[in-house]
Amino acid sequence: MAVLNGTNGNDELNGTSANDEFNPGLGDDQVDGGIGNDLLILDYSQGDTGTGMTLDTSSDLFGAEGYGYRYTALGSIVYLDRIYFEGIDRFNIVGTSKDDYINPWRGNDTINAGAGDDTVSNGDGGYDFLDGGAGTDTLLLDLSSFSNITINNPLLGINIPGVIQAINFEKFNITTGNGNNTLTQSGLINGAVYRSNEIFNGGGGNDTFNAGLGKDDQVKGYTGDDLLILDYSVDDTGTGMTLDASSDSFGAEGYGYRYTATNSTVYLDRIYFEEINRFAITGTSKNDYINPSTGNDTINAGAGNDTVTNGGGGYDILDGGTGTDRLRLDFSNQSSSITISNPNLGIDMPGTVQAINFERFTITTGSGNDTLTQSGLINNAVYRSNDVFSGGSGNDTFNPGLGRNDEVYGYTGDDLLILDYSIGDTGIGISMNISSSTYGSKGNVYRYTTSTSSSYLDYLYFQDIDRFNIKGTSKNDNITTWSGDDSINGGAGNDRINGRGGDDTVTGGSGVDRFIYNTGSSFTTNDVGVDTITDFVRGTDRIVLDKTTFTTLTSVAGGGLNSSDFAVINASDDGELVAGGLADRIVFNQATGDLFYNQNGTTAGLGSGGMFANLSGVTTLSGSNFLVQV
C-alpha cells in the first residue's frame, strides 16, 4: 500500500498495484489509481474562496474516473482547483461552504459536504457515510441494487447497516430496487410541521410511499402493487386538497395539491405521482376533491364539504368525515345487478366498496338490473339529498327520494322511476313536464316551498325513463307520465293526472281530480294505452277528453259529453264488439267498468279507437262525468 500526498501545486500521482491512498491537495492535479482498492481524499474546505465544488464519476476499467473542480467565482470559467482521476474505488471528500455537487462511485465513500445547499449521491453501491452539513441539502440515494428497504423520516438520519449512513440532509431523491420497499417522510417531525421536496422511485416490488408535505414532491411506483400515502390533515392552514388520477402504464398518474389560500395560485403542497396502484389519503378540514384510480383505496376526507370517488374499481374504504360530502361511485364496468338502499346510512358492498358519512351521491351502474334508492324518510325524519343516479343497459329502478337538485338517467333498458312526494309535504303540489327522449322520456318534477315562491322545495330532472311510480302530495298536483305502464297516486288535493301511453294504474285520491286523456295527436291505442282508474268518484272527479286526441267528438269544449257522443251498455261479454256497433263515440260498459272510444261511429268496430280506461267499481256513468277540452 502506498500513501501519495500532493502539494497545492499541479501534481500527477500514479498508484501501485496495491491499495493506494491519494491526497493530492489543491491545484490542477491528475491521479491514476491503477489496480487495487484505491482511495482518493479531497478537502475543498481549504482555500474556500471560489464556488462550490463538483465531483462527477463514471465507471472505468479499474474503478471510477471523472473530474472534481471548482471555479474562482460564479460565472467564471477559470478553475480555482481541478482534478482528473481514474482507477479510483473509494472517496473521502470534504466540500466547500458553497453549493456542492458530489457524485462518487459505488465504493465505500465518506463525504462531508459542509455548509451550503449541497447535492450528494451515494453512487449506487458500497457502504457510504454521508453528511450534508449545514444548509438545505439533497441526498440522491440509489438503492436499486437492494431489495426490501425501509426508510422512515430520512430527515432524522438514515442508517441501513452495510449500505449507508446519512445525516443532515433535508431533501431526498431515493430509488429502490425489487422487493417490497417502504419510503416515508412524515409531514410532522417531533411535533413540528416539516416540508421538503422528495423524489421517491420504486422498483419491481409492492412499494409503499409517504412523501409527507412539500411543494414539489414526486413519486413513481413502476411495476408492482404500489401504495401512496398522503396526509393533508397535517398543517391544515391552506385550502382544501385536490387529488385527480388517471390511468397510466402500471397504475395511475396525476397530481395532489392544495393552495396557500382561496383564490391563490401559490401551492402550499403539491405532489406528482405516476404508476401508483393504491391510495391511503387523509384530507383537510376544508372542501376536498379526491379522485383516486382503480385500486384498493382508503380515504378519510375529514371535515368540510368533500367530493370523493371510488375511482371505478378496487375495494375501497371511504369516509366522508363531517360536513356535507358527495360520494361518486362508478360501477359502469359491472355486469352483475347492484342494489344500494339509503346510502346516507352507509354502503357495504363486500369486495367493492365500504362508505360512511356521505350525504350526497352520484352513482353510475352497469349492465345489470340495478336498484338505487335514497328514501326521503330516514329513521322517521325527512331527508333531502341532491343525488345523481345513472343506469346502464339493464332494467333499472331508481328512487332518488327528496332533494332540490336530483338527477336520474336511465339510459337503455326498461327503467322505473319511483317518486314519493307525500313525504315532507310542506310545500305546494307537484308539477311535471315531460317529453320524448332517445330511450324513453325526459323532463322534470318539482314543487315550490309556497304558492308565491320561486324557491324549490324539491326538484328532479330525469332522462331516458320508461315507467313511473308516483305518489303525489296532499295539495293540487299536476302529473303527466309517458308511454310506460305507470302507477300514479295523486293523494289528497285537486289533482290533474295524464298517464298518456301504457297501461297505467291511476288513483286520484281524495279531492276533485281530473283524469286527462290528451296525447297531442289523434288517438292510437299505443299512444293512449288502457288505464285502470281505481277510485273514480261520480259527481266529484271528471274524465277530461281532448278533441286533439278524440277527434270525432261533437261535444262542445268546456262541457260534458252530449247525448250523441256518449252511451252506456251492459255487456258482460264482448263489450268491445257491442260498443263498436253504436253511433256514439264514448261508450261505457257498466258491467265491466270499461271505457271505449268508438272513432268510426256506426261502422262496425272501433276504427282507430279502442278501449282506453277501466273505472274500478263504477257501474253508473253519465256524460256530465266528462269534460271536453281542445
Long-range contacts (C-beta under 8 A, 24 or more apart in sequence): 8-47, 15-87, 22-85, 22-88, 24-83, 26-81, 27-81, 28-79, 28-81, 28-82, 28-83, 29-82, 29-83, 29-84, 30-83, 30-84, 30-85, 31-83, 31-84, 31-85, 31-86, 31-88, 32-85, 32-86, 32-87, 33-62, 33-63, 33-85, 33-86, 33-87, 33-88, 33-89, 34-62, 34-87, 35-62, 35-87, 36-62, 36-89, 37-89, 37-90, 37-107, 38-63, 38-87, 38-88, 38-89, 38-90, 39-88, 39-89, 39-90, 39-91, 39-92, 40-85, 40-88, 40-90, 40-91, 40-92, 41-91, 41-92, 41-93, 42-68, 42-83, 42-91, 42-92, 42-93, 42-94, 43-93, 43-94, 44-68, 44-70, 44-81, 44-93, 44-94, 44-95, 44-96, 44-100, 45-94, 45-95, 45-96, 45-97, 45-114, 47-80, 47-81, 48-96, 48-97, 48-98, 49-80, 50-80, 50-81, 50-96, 50-98, 51-76, 51-80, 51-96, 51-98, 52-95, 52-96, 52-98, 52-99, 52-100, 52-101, 52-116, 52-118, 53-81, 53-95, 53-96, 53-98, 53-100, 53-101, 53-102, 54-100, 54-101, 54-102, 55-91, 55-93, 55-100, 55-101, 55-102, 55-103, 55-104, 56-101, 56-103, 57-88, 57-103, 57-104, 57-105, 57-123, 59-105, 60-86, 60-87, 61-87, 62-86, 62-87, 62-89, 63-87, 63-88, 63-89, 63-105, 63-107, 64-88, 64-89, 64-104, 64-105, 64-106, 64-107, 68-93, 70-96, 70-98, 90-126, 95-133, 99-135, 103-140, 104-128, 113-137, 120-169, 122-164, 122-166, 127-162, 127-163, 127-164, 128-163, 128-164, 128-165, 128-166, 129-164, 129-165, 129-166, 130-164, 130-165, 130-166, 130-167, 130-169, 131-166, 131-167, 131-168, 132-166, 132-167, 132-168, 132-169, 132-170, 133-168, 134-168, 136-170, 136-171, 137-168, 137-169, 137-170, 137-171, 138-169, 138-170, 138-171, 138-172, 138-173, 139-166, 139-169, 139-171, 139-172, 139-173, 139-174, 140-173, 141-166, 141-172, 141-173, 141-174, 141-175, 142-175, 143-174, 143-175, 143-176, 143-177, 143-181, 144-175, 144-176, 144-177, 144-203, 145-177, 146-176, 146-177, 146-179, 147-176, 147-177, 147-178, 147-179, 147-181, 147-203, 147-205, 148-179, 148-180, 148-181, 148-205, 149-176, 149-177, 149-179, 149-181, 149-182, 149-183, 150-181, 150-182, 151-182, 151-183, 151-184, 152-182, 152-184, 152-186, 153-184, 153-185, 153-186, 153-189, 154-185, 155-185, 155-189, 155-194, 155-196, 156-189, 170-196, 171-196, 171-197, 171-198, 172-196, 172-198, 172-199, 172-200, 173-198, 173-199, 173-201, 174-198, 174-199, 174-200, 174-201, 175-201, 175-203, 176-201, 176-202, 176-203, 176-205, 176-207, 177-203, 177-204, 177-205, 178-203, 178-204, 178-205, 179-203, 179-204, 179-205, 180-205, 180-206, 180-207, 180-208, 180-224, 181-205, 181-207, 181-208, 182-207, 182-208, 182-209, 183-207, 183-208, 183-209, 183-210, 183-211, 184-208, 184-209, 184-210, 184-212, 184-229, 185-210, 185-211, 185-212, 186-210, 186-212, 187-212, 187-213, 187-231, 187-234, 187-235, 188-234, 188-235, 193-234, 193-235, 195-235, 195-269, 202-226, 202-275, 209-276, 211-271, 213-269, 214-269, 214-270, 214-271, 215-267, 215-268, 215-269, 215-270, 216-270, 217-269, 217-270, 217-271, 217-272, 218-271, 218-272, 218-273, 219-271, 219-272, 219-273, 219-274, 219-276, 220-273, 220-274, 220-275, 221-250, 221-251, 221-273, 221-274, 221-275, 221-276, 221-277, 222-250, 222-275, 223-250, 223-275, 224-250, 224-277, 225-277, 225-278, 225-295, 226-251, 226-275, 226-276, 226-277, 226-278, 227-276, 227-277, 227-278, 227-279, 227-280, 228-273, 228-276, 228-278, 228-279, 228-280, 229-279, 229-280, 229-281, 230-256, 230-271, 230-279, 230-280, 230-281, 230-282, 231-281, 231-282, 232-256, 232-258, 232-269, 232-281, 232-282, 232-283, 232-284, 232-288, 233-282, 233-283, 233-284, 233-285, 233-302, 235-268, 236-284, 236-285, 236-286, 237-268, 238-268, 238-269, 238-284, 238-286, 239-264, 239-268, 239-284, 239-286, 240-283, 240-284, 240-286, 240-287, 240-288, 240-289, 240-304, 240-306, 241-269, 241-283, 241-284, 241-286, 241-288, 241-289, 241-290, 242-288, 242-289, 242-290, 243-279, 243-281, 243-288, 243-289, 243-290, 243-291, 243-292, 244-289, 244-291, 245-273, 245-276, 245-279, 245-291, 245-292, 245-293, 245-311, 246-293, 247-293, 247-294, 248-274, 248-275, 249-275, 250-275, 250-277, 251-275, 251-276, 251-277, 251-293, 251-295, 252-276, 252-277, 252-292, 252-293, 252-294, 252-295, 252-311, 254-293, 256-281, 258-284, 258-286, 278-314, 283-321, 287-323, 291-328, 292-316, 301-325, 308-358, 310-353, 310-355, 315-351, 315-352, 315-353, 316-352, 316-353, 316-354, 316-355, 317-353, 317-354, 317-355, 318-353, 318-354, 318-355, 318-356, 318-358, 319-355, 319-356, 319-357, 320-355, 320-356, 320-357, 320-358, 320-359, 321-357, 322-357, 324-359, 324-360, 325-357, 325-358, 325-359, 325-360, 326-358, 326-359, 326-360, 326-361, 326-362, 327-355, 327-358, 327-360, 327-361, 327-362, 328-361, 328-362, 328-363, 329-353, 329-355, 329-361, 329-362, 329-363, 329-364, 330-364, 331-363, 331-364, 331-365, 331-366, 331-370, 332-364, 332-365, 332-366, 332-392, 333-366, 334-365, 334-366, 334-367, 334-368, 335-366, 335-367, 335-368, 336-366, 336-368, 337-368, 337-369, 337-370, 337-371, 337-394, 338-365, 338-366, 338-368, 338-370, 338-371, 338-372, 339-370, 339-371, 340-371, 340-372, 340-373, 341-371, 341-373, 341-375, 342-373, 342-374, 342-375, 342-378, 343-374, 344-374, 344-378, 344-383, 344-385, 345-378, 359-385, 360-385, 360-386, 360-387, 361-385, 361-387, 361-388, 361-389, 362-387, 362-388, 362-390, 363-387, 363-388, 363-389, 363-390, 364-390, 364-392, 365-390, 365-391, 365-392, 365-394, 365-396, 366-392, 366-393, 366-394, 367-392, 367-393, 367-394, 368-392, 368-394, 369-394, 369-395, 369-396, 369-397, 369-413, 370-394, 370-396, 370-397, 371-396, 371-397, 371-398, 372-396, 372-397, 372-398, 372-399, 372-400, 373-397, 373-398, 373-399, 373-401, 373-418, 374-399, 374-400, 374-401, 375-399, 375-401, 376-401, 376-402, 376-420, 376-423, 376-424, 377-423, 377-424, 382-423, 382-424, 384-424, 384-458, 391-415, 391-464, 398-465, 400-460, 402-458, 403-458, 403-459, 403-460, 404-456, 404-457, 404-458, 404-459, 405-459, 406-458, 406-459, 406-460, 406-461, 407-460, 407-461, 407-462, 408-460, 408-461, 408-462, 408-463, 408-465, 409-462, 409-463, 409-464, 410-439, 410-440, 410-462, 410-463, 410-464, 410-465, 410-466, 411-439, 411-464, 412-439, 412-464, 413-439, 413-466, 414-466, 414-467, 414-484, 415-439, 415-440, 415-464, 415-465, 415-466, 415-467, 416-465, 416-466, 416-467, 416-468, 416-469, 417-462, 417-465, 417-467, 417-468, 417-469, 418-468, 418-469, 418-470, 419-445, 419-460, 419-468, 419-469, 419-470, 419-471, 420-470, 420-471, 421-447, 421-458, 421-470, 421-471, 421-472, 421-473, 421-477, 421-491, 422-471, 422-472, 422-473, 422-474, 422-491, 424-457, 424-458, 425-473, 425-474, 425-475, 426-457, 427-457, 427-458, 427-473, 427-475, 428-457, 428-473, 428-475, 428-476, 429-472, 429-473, 429-475, 429-476, 429-477, 429-478, 429-493, 429-495, 430-458, 430-472, 430-473, 430-477, 430-478, 430-479, 431-477, 431-478, 432-478, 432-479, 432-480, 432-481, 433-480, 434-480, 434-481, 434-482, 436-482, 437-463, 437-464, 437-465, 438-464, 439-464, 439-466, 440-464, 440-465, 440-466, 440-482, 440-483, 440-484, 441-465, 441-466, 441-481, 441-482, 441-483, 441-484, 445-470, 447-473, 447-475, 467-502, 472-509, 476-511, 480-516, 483-526, 483-527, 483-529, 485-529, 496-544, 499-529, 499-531, 500-527, 500-528, 500-529, 501-526, 501-527, 501-528, 501-529, 502-529, 503-529, 503-530, 503-531, 503-532, 504-529, 504-531, 504-532, 505-531, 505-532, 505-534, 506-531, 506-532, 506-533, 506-534, 507-533, 507-534, 507-535, 508-533, 508-535, 508-536, 508-537, 508-541, 509-535, 512-540, 512-541, 513-537, 513-540, 513-541, 513-542, 514-541, 514-542, 514-543, 514-544, 514-627, 515-541, 515-542, 515-543, 515-544, 515-613, 516-544, 516-546, 517-543, 517-544, 517-545, 517-546, 517-549, 517-550, 517-612, 517-613, 518-544, 518-545, 518-546, 518-548, 518-549, 518-629, 519-548, 519-549, 520-548, 520-549, 521-548, 521-549, 522-548, 522-549, 522-551, 522-608, 523-549, 523-550, 523-551, 523-597, 523-599, 523-608, 523-609, 523-610, 523-612, 524-608, 525-610, 525-611, 525-612, 528-610, 528-612, 529-612, 530-610, 530-611, 530-612, 530-613, 530-614, 531-612, 531-613, 531-614, 532-613, 532-614, 532-616, 533-613, 533-614, 533-615, 533-616, 534-616, 535-616, 536-615, 536-616, 536-618, 536-625, 538-618, 538-620, 538-621, 538-622, 538-625, 539-625, 541-625, 542-625, 542-626, 542-627, 543-595, 543-613, 543-625, 543-626, 543-627, 544-626, 544-627, 544-628, 544-629, 545-586, 545-626, 545-627, 545-628, 545-629, 546-628, 546-629, 546-630, 547-628, 547-629, 547-630, 548-630, 550-585, 550-586, 550-597, 551-599, 552-585, 552-599, 552-600, 552-601, 553-585, 553-586, 553-628, 554-585, 555-623, 555-626, 555-628, 556-628, 557-628, 557-629, 557-630, 558-627, 558-628, 558-629, 559-627, 559-628, 560-622, 560-623, 560-624, 560-625, 560-626, 560-627, 560-628, 561-585, 561-586, 561-623, 561-624, 561-626, 561-628, 562-623, 563-623, 565-623, 566-622, 566-623, 566-626, 568-621, 576-606, 576-610, 576-611, 579-606, 580-604, 580-605, 580-606, 585-609, 586-626, 588-615, 588-621, 590-618, 590-619, 590-620, 590-621, 593-617, 593-618, 593-619
